[in-house]
């Protein structure tokens, strides 16, 4: 039986990012209703979930390519 060497992979360096979202009434000079605010916040939350999932998938792909390169 052959023993395979353990491949040590350094941790990926990540940094937390925060975003600011601004909403403009496009010159209508009015406040946003609670319904509009709720819609905007729900849309932003969905966007964040999609963005973070895409980042996780991309990071996993990077990791897998790095492992494959080290195994070659």
The 8 nearest C-alpha neighbors of each residue, nearest first, counted from 0:
[[1, 2, 3, 4, 5, 6, 70, 71],
 [0, 2, 3, 4, 5, 6, 70, 71],
 [3, 1, 4, 0, 5, 6, 70, 7],
 [2, 4, 1, 5, 6, 0, 70, 7],
 [5, 3, 6, 2, 7, 1, 70, 69],
 [4, 6, 7, 3, 2, 8, 70, 69],
 [5, 7, 4, 8, 69, 70, 66, 3],
 [8, 6, 5, 9, 4, 66, 69, 10],
 [7, 9, 6, 10, 66, 65, 11, 62],
 [10, 8, 11, 7, 12, 6, 62, 65],
 [9, 11, 12, 8, 13, 7, 62, 58],
 [12, 10, 13, 9, 62, 58, 8, 61],
 [11, 13, 10, 14, 9, 15, 58, 62],
 [14, 12, 11, 15, 10, 16, 58, 54],
 [13, 15, 16, 12, 11, 17, 54, 10],
 [14, 16, 17, 13, 18, 12, 51, 54],
 [15, 17, 14, 18, 13, 19, 51, 47],
 [18, 16, 15, 19, 14, 20, 47, 51],
 [17, 19, 20, 16, 47, 21, 15, 43],
 [18, 20, 21, 17, 22, 16, 43, 40],
 [19, 21, 18, 22, 43, 39, 40, 23],
 [22, 20, 23, 19, 18, 39, 24, 43],
 [21, 23, 20, 24, 39, 25, 31, 36],
 [22, 24, 25, 21, 26, 27, 31, 28],
 [23, 25, 27, 26, 22, 28, 29, 31],
 [26, 24, 23, 27, 28, 22, 29, 30],
 [25, 27, 28, 24, 23, 29, 30, 22],
 [26, 28, 24, 29, 25, 30, 23, 31],
 [29, 27, 26, 24, 30, 25, 23, 31],
 [30, 28, 27, 31, 24, 26, 32, 25],
 [29, 31, 32, 28, 24, 27, 33, 23],
 [30, 32, 35, 36, 29, 33, 24, 34],
 [31, 33, 35, 34, 36, 30, 37, 29],
 [32, 34, 36, 35, 37, 31, 38, 30],
 [33, 35, 37, 32, 36, 38, 31, 39],
 [36, 34, 38, 32, 37, 33, 31, 39],
 [35, 37, 33, 39, 38, 34, 40, 32],
 [36, 38, 34, 40, 39, 35, 33, 41],
 [39, 37, 35, 41, 36, 40, 42, 34],
 [38, 40, 36, 42, 37, 41, 35, 43],
 [39, 41, 43, 37, 42, 38, 44, 36],
 [42, 40, 44, 38, 43, 39, 37, 45],
 [43, 41, 39, 45, 40, 44, 38, 46],
 [42, 44, 46, 40, 41, 45, 47, 39],
 [43, 45, 41, 47, 46, 42, 40, 48],
 [46, 44, 42, 48, 47, 43, 41, 49],
 [45, 47, 43, 49, 44, 48, 50, 42],
 [46, 48, 50, 44, 45, 49, 51, 43],
 [49, 47, 45, 51, 46, 50, 52, 44],
 [48, 50, 46, 52, 47, 51, 53, 45],
 [51, 49, 47, 53, 52, 48, 46, 54],
 [50, 52, 54, 48, 53, 49, 47, 55],
 [51, 53, 55, 49, 54, 50, 48, 56],
 [54, 52, 56, 50, 51, 55, 57, 49],
 [53, 55, 51, 57, 52, 56, 58, 50],
 [56, 54, 52, 58, 53, 57, 59, 51],
 [55, 57, 53, 59, 54, 58, 60, 52],
 [58, 56, 60, 54, 59, 55, 53, 61],
 [59, 57, 61, 55, 60, 56, 54, 62],
 [60, 58, 62, 56, 61, 57, 55, 63],
 [59, 61, 57, 63, 58, 62, 64, 56],
 [62, 60, 58, 64, 59, 63, 65, 57],
 [61, 63, 59, 65, 60, 64, 58, 66],
 [62, 64, 60, 66, 65, 61, 59, 67],
 [65, 63, 67, 61, 66, 62, 68, 60],
 [64, 66, 62, 68, 63, 67, 61, 69],
 [67, 65, 63, 69, 68, 64, 70, 62],
 [66, 68, 64, 70, 65, 69, 63, 71],
 [69, 67, 65, 71, 66, 70, 64, 63],
 [70, 68, 66, 67, 71, 65, 6, 64],
 [69, 71, 67, 68, 66, 6, 65, 64],
 [70, 68, 69, 67, 66, 65, 64, 6]]
